[in-house]
Amino acid sequence: MDLIMILQTVLLLVLESRMSQSQEPVVVPPLDLKVSNDSFQEYLFLEWNVSDWAYESELKMLFQIQVSQTEKRNIIWMGNYSRMLSKSDKGLRWNWHSHLPLQCTSHSVRIRSAVDDPRFPTNEVWSDWTSWKTLLGLDSLDSEEPFIFPKDKIVKAGSNVTFCCIAGKSQSVLSVEYKGSPYPVSYISSRSVKITVSDVSLSRASGTNVVCGLSGRKHRGTVLFVSQPPEKPTNVSCETQDLKNLICSWFPGETSNLSGIRSTNYSLYEWFSQQRMACSRNMCSWPIDKNRQIYNFTLTAWNALGERNATIVLDVTHRVCPRTPTDLLANHLSATNVILYWTLRSDYSVLRLCCQTEVIKVKNGNVTLHNISVKGLLSMSHYNTIINQLQPYTIYSLRVRCSASDHFWKWSNWSEKLSIRTREVAPTLGLDIWREVRQNAENRTVIIYWKPLSENETKGEVLSYHITWGKLDDSNMYQHLAVSVSMNNTEISIDGQPYIIRVTARNMVGTSPPSEIRIAKLQENDIEDINEERVNGTGDGIHISWKPEMGEVSDYIVQWCNFPKSENCDFQWKKYHNNTFSDVIKSAAFQPGVRYNFQVYASKADGAHLLEKKTGYMKELAPAIKPAMKVVRIKPNSLVLTWNNYPTDDSQPGFISAYYIYVKVLQDACSLKGAETLELSDGSVVCRFTIGNPEVKSYAVDQLKPNTKYAFSVVALTTGGESAIDFSTKADTSYDWQAVILAIVTPVIICLLLLLILFLACYWKRMWLKDTCFPEIPDPNKSNILTLNELKINSEQTILNIGNCITSTVEVVNISKENKLQLCKQGMPAFGREGNGHAIYNLEDQKFGNQPTWINFFENEKGMVSPNPNPFTTFENLTYCSQLESGSSSLLGLGIIKTNQQNQSKPQYQQYPYLDLLNKDSSTTLPNEGTSSAYRSQMAVPNASKLNDVPISACTVECLGYKAQTNFSLGLLSRVISEDNTSTEEVNISVSPRSTNSTTFLLPD
Amino acid sequence: MEVLTGKERRSRQEFGSRPTRLSSAQSKEAAKKIEQISKQVLMLINNSQELLQKYLKYQGSPFGQPDLLPEPKKLTELPSPDLSKDVWLSLSDSERLRQNYVAYTFLTDFLSEVKSWQEDLNPNASDLLELLEKSAKQALGLRSNVASVMKILSFPMPLVPPSPALDASTAFRKKLKGWSVCQQYQDWLHRTQRDITVLMQRYPL
């Protein structure tokens, strides 16, 4: 062998020396080129060789490769491949990946080489190409069958995929559709076309269909599956329950969109044993080798597109989660202890276990945990533990779980629960007893009550109660009575002597300590003097307090009934130590609005004695019943309300503390003296009276208004509120006739008295009054100025001497407003017609020329002549008018104008256009306008110089002397006028300017 | 006068012709069974229509779009339900029932095979998978009823060879084959309906 090596080396050296000497390029052509493909028809595999010399020389060589498609050998790829040849690895291989499925068309390969070795620097001369080596495509087959490729290819999402469709010999490709959509085709050869789909998206599990339509209604289809490489498994964890198999689990990530053979696969590889195991998607079971504790796993997730790995190294003894304990059994059961047994169905003898026992007291759910450490046992061996401190005759629920003690990993699942009941013992506590003593004649009936022991106290199931009683001073004569367990009281009869009573409870094991009560010697009327006191509720109970009792008191007892109104009142009691004097009595049976009665007893050596009686409510409520009210004794100003039948006893839901009386005035606001005024929710304002004493059940409401409708409501008041306000009771106060009569009679009497006083005063001052109101008028007949006899006797003297003639002139004037105005302005009369067609007639004495008219008469529609009605009787002069309106005497209408003064203004003159008694020369002056109503003696001589300016109508009497006014009538005047006028009308108006009867004449209305 | 074709004659020779001596009880029982099959077939035709629609729905485009993809070829592995009118009319009762029996034997297996393919392609299409399973059971039930009629009529039970494997190497072929199976299951039900109508006339209640 060594000889051969030496020869080769020598040969090589010779060759090299020759080549270097000759400088000829060294060519090492590729030999024996072979081409094949992979099963998926995606790769071209090339294999070739070179001469042995090249291998022996370990030349570095460069190969150039060309790949062509179709039978026409269109070169589609060319590349170089460099390789250092090796003696030990002969043969050259190379592959090429084709995007187009190799079946789609023929693929040919050729290769050439060059020595690229530094030992031969002048080389780099390519050898000749090898001949083409061809893999025939299906388009070159002489077949009628069409094809489509690739088939069932799995690609990564986002890839570009090329499909080809090969038509049969006499066919043509019409279309290629991807996902139902046609794609543009490009021809590879005459029978083969391709489409390229870019960026493919995830497909459904059944893949995406690609269908090639061919002539002759032929189709070929394939399916493309698009997915993603698998996700890396996370949270890989292994544990064992039985120390035989490791269960490894992990989170596999999102489920692949593909399924079946294309879905992601998982396998577990153990490096020490170099074993691999197929797994499900999220767990794997690996058998544990007894001789090995350490395991190094690699979990691989893989699919057609790639793989991801996760590793875990573990010691199986640190990953033990024991199996669920089974077959629980309780043994050696006593009243307070039990031994609990269980098994584990695996061999844990190599471990030490920690087991936890859960003890649940079923009645109240109290949970106690006990931990024990035990050596692991063979499969199905019995583990046990003692559970102490249990209560007698109590139901418990037990269960167990275990874990590895040295290297805690996880607790096992809890076992199923085992229910046990501990054994009984005799009751350790005496009964709580009390009594009720009823006296009848000389005997007494004692009802003994006891409270059943609680389950904690009974220590078992009570079977019966036993009562023993006898006289206190005679212990030999005790009587005995057994009572069923369902009873909580019994009745015995005793005489008036002091007695002692004992009660015990008995269960299967024994009896309770006796409870003793003593009945004092009969004492009559010992409870008569105790008054009942009210106590307050606290909302959830009733506060009771009592005074300490003198003497030696063993304890205090408060007794009551939970249902005081019921026949079975549910008698209750509560005992207190002798230094306790108050408590809040609470009971689930207490109801708001129910009055409870309590008796407080002091227990002494000879028995119990009643100390105090209490009554009260847990919570007072507002009275539910409204007081039934009646209204009595209705008067104009008052009435009485009564509600005598309203109860104030324990039928009420609270202590009645007061009454409110609401008074409402219908359709008005109430305001009574002494009452509060309130506004109710309906907006009405009412009065409220308060009666503080609940036993006063009537009330007199006074200061009411007569003949008024009132509504009343009486409500009872407790600390819980007041009963409902109800104004259904209404009453009307009566009519107050006395007040009415008094209101009328009193002013009448006062008026009468005033009149009487006035009359008396007038009578007393009658003279003065007469002088003031009715001064004496001189009688002209009695005047000696004019003597008719002288006229008659001496006719020559019929003409009145002007110096002695005193005239009295009366002019009755009724003029229209216009005339009056004109008169006022000009002192001249006016003629005209005015209003309603009434003619104005001016009685004008022609003798007076243009003197004013003084009397106007109006003709009404009937042609009657009447004095001008009021509307036409107007006076411009206010002074004059005021005189009229003031109701002055008719004399006031007679203007007596002082015209003797030359400087008298015209308006002043015009104020009195109707009647002037003027004497221009007269020195007699009228006092003023205000006194114009006063009488002026006709004896006064007017101013003669003015006399001509004064209208005088009664000139017939001029200078004839004074005529009695009572006789001076208009008739006369009329006649005088008619004598001068053609009018024959006669106006019968009486005129008496100086008479009280002449008002009508002076001021015609 | 019954005219028999050569095939009918051979069939009668092979499986025996209509039993000439049937008791009235047998006739009545056969009639009852035939009527029961008639009702059963009616129900299965409805189910097969639903199966076909649901199957196409899950295969993706262009399945279910008749313009894009023509109906698949008939299964060569299954006796064809389509016969010429003359041939079909000339079938003896025995041969008629035998063909039904063979067809539903194969269809039971084919429907199960299609279900296994769809479990791979459409694992989440639980309704389709349930319907395929149900149809396979119904086909088996129908075959059983046909067999019971044949027994009542004393026709010999045919020896049915194992069902041929369905040739479907690729996913697309499986989809197409499945379609064919569903389609031909429906075609066979219609054929059975016609066959049962003939038998009901021959064996009236």
Interface residues (C-beta under 8 A of the other chain):
Chain A: K151 D152 E177 K179 G180 R204 A205 S206 G207 T208 N209 V211 R217 H219 G221 T222 V223 F225 S259 G260 I261
Chain B: Y58 Q59 G60 S61 P62 F63 Q65 L68 L69 P70 E119 D120 L121 N122 P123 N124 T170 A171 F172 K175 L176
